[in-house]
């Protein structure tokens, strides 16, 4: 995963891939939590925040493109 400063340099496709990967990791982590196999429960919170951050950057890019196209 790229640092926050590098997120703005990623393309929309790369951001979407990062979001899909993070969401897959989150589902996996939730399943492991249900079976009691999670040693670091704080990772759930971190992943949710990571997904939100990625979606924010993706929406900013889409809005910027719409403004340039108009």
JOJOSUL-V69835 format. One record per residue. N is the residue number from 1. SS is DSSP state (@ for helix, = for strand, . for the rest). PSI is psi in radians with two decimals (NA if undefined). NEAR is the number of other ideal C-beta (glycine too) atoms within 8 Angstrom. Layout:
# JOJOSUL-V69835
n = {N/N}
ss = {SS/SS}
psi = {PSI/PSI}
near = {NEAR/NEAR}
This chain:
# JOJOSUL-V69835
n = {1/2/3/4/5/6/7/8/9/10/11/12/13/14/15/16/17/18/19/20/21/22/23/24/25/26/27/28/29/30/31/32/33/34/35/36/37/38/39/40/41/42/43/44/45/46/47/48/49/50/51/52/53/54/55/56/57/58/59/60/61/62/63/64/65/66/67/68/69/70}
ss = {./././@/@/@/@/././././@/@/@/@/@/@/@/@/@/@/@/@/@/@/@/@/@/@/@/@/@/@/@/./././././././@/@/@/@/@/@/@/@/@/@/@/@/@/@/@/@/@/@/@/@/@/@/@/@/@/@/@/@/.}
psi = {2.41/2.70/2.84/-0.69/-0.45/-0.19/-0.62/-0.30/-0.23/2.64/2.95/-0.72/-0.71/-0.70/-0.74/-0.66/-0.76/-0.71/-0.82/-0.78/-0.76/-0.69/-0.66/-0.76/-0.68/-0.76/-0.78/-0.77/-0.68/-0.72/-0.74/-0.59/-0.71/-0.54/0.05/0.43/0.16/2.11/-0.46/1.45/-0.33/-0.29/-0.52/-0.83/-0.75/-0.73/-0.72/-0.74/-0.65/-0.76/-0.77/-0.72/-0.78/-0.74/-0.61/-0.83/-0.68/-0.77/-0.65/-0.73/-0.75/-0.73/-0.68/-0.69/-0.68/-0.69/-0.71/-0.60/-0.47/NA}
near = {5/8/6/6/5/8/12/7/5/10/5/8/6/8/14/9/8/12/12/8/8/13/9/8/9/12/8/8/12/9/8/9/11/6/6/5/6/10/3/5/6/6/9/12/7/8/12/9/8/10/12/8/10/13/9/8/12/12/8/9/10/9/8/8/8/8/7/6/5/4}
